[in-house]
Amino acid sequence: AAKMKDEDKLYKREGILYSTILSPPQTLDKLKELEAREDDLILVAYPKCGFNWMVAVLRKILNASTGKNEKPPERPPMVEFLPPDVQEKLAEMPPRRLLGTHLHPDNIPPSFFTKKPKILVVFRNPKDTLVSYYHFMNKNPVLPSAEPWDKFFSDFMAGEVAWGSYFDHALAWEKRLDDPNVMIVTYEELKQNLPEGVKKISEFFSLPLTDEQVSSIAGESTFSAMLENSQKSHGNFGSIFFRKGEVGDWKNHFSDAQSKQMDELFQAKLAGTKLGARLKY
Ligand code: A3P
């Protein structure tokens, strides 16, 4: 990845940019055949909305509720990063599988909807998501640099970033908000009351926890606790995935004009929706 030129790191497929290295066309083609199971735990997030946070929470819930204490697998459970031969091995994985994706709902494996496994979606306000994405791209060798800031700002606004437009994703999930097998949580709500979030998520997946388990999982899943553990959980990628963990860091990055521009787009696209009302910034 280090040697690859920035302009080669992303490629476009049906109007959406993807990582050349992690999600080549053969991988995305094969993904259409992935067979979900009804008892899978599916986690969906637009990039930088809190995917790794929720992976940790879900693993802890699974361990506490089933008493199995499984070690985390070596790979993140991101299906669009799994080469075709690894995708095939998913069929041998014992239940309950944890499968994740950043893909737009129109592009996630169709069986994720037809088999009706429970799908947890995590969203975050667009301003902080943009800031987090900017820093992530600058630190992640697989993605092109996001410099300069003004250029990245306009790319994000236009949806010209890996995995596509934040607003397209949000609007597509808004349509599925009331599906019984879909639950949307937000980064901001989780920051405000993590124990409540842990409890809601465990109940959604029918993985009951005692009150003590809820509070100990929440305690182990704060930003500072996860940052401290990040060398163990993510190796050298720890500092890439755990940066600041706050609501409102956009104020340190956006110009007044950019803030206004985002407000206008948010107003036009999301403000009137149920999900939009929950994305506070
Ligand atoms: P920042 O860059 O704003 O710090 P993802 O996992 O989807 O890539 O999202 C990464 C973002 O989630 C980063 O945001 C990261 O710091 C934040 N994050 C990770 N773990 C967190 C936690 N336990 N609590 C709050 N934020 C967390």
Residues whose N, C-alpha, C, O or C-beta is under 5 A from the ligand:
A	BS01	A3P	Y46 P47 K48 C49 G50 F51 N52 W53 D128 S132 S221 T222 F223 M226 F241 F242 R243 K244 G245 E246
